[in-house]
Amino acid sequence: MQILVVDDEPAIVQLCIKVLERIGHEVSGVTDGEQALALIAQGPVDLLVVDYKMPGLNGFEVIRRARTLYRGLRIVLITGHGTREVVGEAIDGGVNGILVKPFTPDELSQTITAALG
């Protein structure tokens, strides 16, 4: 599976890449929404793992625009703001999973596996 990780914190991107490659996925990562949308437009991405709160485009804006590029895209939202409003908007937006920061490598693996299943 081809996974794209988007988070404005480079350490989170690197952690996700390391964990997801270890369980057999092809993973790339970027630190802003515009870069993510450019990569999605270039080729197939099976799963978008995107942070909710980022400078520039926030996670929900990236999700909305990504879905216009690729309708079948599966999405996991990462958030340090697990409020009812954020979770509700994520569910309404059709995300396939939510990861609340801080998360463990096991939580990441389980969420990704469930989102792809």
C-alpha positions as CSV (number, residue, x, y, z in Angstrom):
1,M,0.0,0.0,0.0
2,Q,1.1,3.5,-0.8
3,I,0.8,5.8,2.2
4,L,1.3,9.6,2.4
5,V,2.0,11.1,5.9
6,V,1.4,14.9,6.3
7,D,2.3,16.6,9.6
8,D,4.0,20.0,10.2
9,E,6.2,18.2,12.8
10,P,9.1,16.5,10.9
11,A,9.7,14.1,13.8
12,I,6.1,12.8,13.6
13,V,6.5,12.3,9.8
14,Q,9.7,10.4,10.4
15,L,8.2,8.2,13.1
16,C,5.2,7.3,11.0
17,I,7.4,6.5,8.0
18,K,9.7,4.2,10.1
19,V,6.8,2.4,11.7
20,L,4.7,1.9,8.6
21,E,7.7,0.8,6.4
22,R,8.5,-1.8,9.1
23,I,5.0,-3.3,8.6
24,G,5.4,-3.5,4.9
25,H,4.0,-0.3,3.4
26,E,5.5,2.2,0.9
27,V,5.5,5.5,2.7
28,S,6.3,9.1,1.8
29,G,6.0,12.1,4.0
30,V,5.7,15.9,3.7
31,T,5.3,18.7,6.2
32,D,2.5,20.8,4.6
33,G,-0.8,20.4,2.9
34,E,0.2,21.9,-0.5
35,Q,3.0,19.4,-0.9
36,A,0.6,16.6,0.0
37,L,-1.9,17.7,-2.6
38,A,0.8,17.9,-5.3
39,L,1.9,14.3,-4.5
40,I,-1.7,13.0,-4.6
41,A,-2.2,14.7,-8.0
42,Q,0.9,13.0,-9.3
43,G,0.1,9.4,-8.6
44,P,-1.9,6.9,-6.7
45,V,-2.0,7.1,-2.9
46,D,-4.0,4.5,-1.0
47,L,-4.0,6.2,2.4
48,L,-3.5,9.8,3.5
49,V,-2.4,10.2,7.1
50,V,-2.9,13.9,7.9
51,D,-2.5,16.2,10.9
52,Y,-5.5,18.3,11.8
53,K,-3.7,21.5,12.9
54,M,-1.1,22.7,10.5
55,P,-0.1,26.2,9.2
56,G,-1.5,27.0,5.9
57,L,-4.0,24.3,5.0
58,N,-5.4,22.5,8.0
59,G,-6.1,18.8,7.8
60,F,-9.8,19.1,6.9
61,E,-8.9,21.4,4.0
62,V,-6.3,18.9,2.8
63,I,-8.9,16.1,3.1
64,R,-11.6,18.0,1.1
65,R,-9.2,18.9,-1.7
66,A,-7.6,15.5,-1.8
67,R,-11.0,13.8,-2.2
68,T,-11.6,16.0,-5.3
69,L,-8.4,14.5,-6.7
70,Y,-9.0,10.9,-5.7
71,R,-12.4,9.9,-4.4
72,G,-11.4,6.5,-3.2
73,L,-8.7,7.8,-0.9
74,R,-8.7,6.4,2.6
75,I,-7.9,8.8,5.4
76,V,-6.6,8.8,8.9
77,L,-6.6,12.1,10.8
78,I,-3.9,12.8,13.4
79,T,-4.9,15.3,16.1
80,G,-3.7,16.7,19.4
81,H,-7.1,18.3,19.7
82,G,-9.4,15.3,20.2
83,T,-12.4,17.5,21.0
84,R,-16.0,16.4,20.2
85,E,-16.1,19.0,17.5
86,V,-12.9,17.8,15.8
87,V,-13.9,14.1,16.1
88,G,-17.5,14.9,14.8
89,E,-16.2,16.8,11.8
90,A,-13.7,14.0,11.0
91,I,-16.5,11.4,11.2
92,D,-18.8,13.6,9.0
93,G,-15.9,14.0,6.6
94,G,-15.7,10.2,6.2
95,V,-12.3,9.6,7.7
96,N,-11.4,6.0,8.2
97,G,-9.5,6.5,11.5
98,I,-8.5,9.0,14.1
99,L,-5.2,9.0,15.9
100,V,-4.9,11.2,19.0
101,K,-1.4,12.6,19.8
102,P,0.6,11.4,21.5
103,F,0.3,8.0,20.1
104,T,2.4,4.8,20.3
105,P,3.8,2.9,17.3
106,D,1.4,0.1,18.1
107,E,-1.6,2.5,18.0
108,L,-0.4,3.9,14.7
109,S,0.0,0.3,13.2
110,Q,-3.4,-0.7,14.5
111,T,-5.2,2.4,13.2
112,I,-3.6,2.1,9.8
113,T,-4.3,-1.6,9.5
114,A,-8.0,-1.0,10.4
115,A,-8.3,2.0,8.0
116,L,-7.0,-0.1,5.1
117,G,-9.0,-3.2,6.0
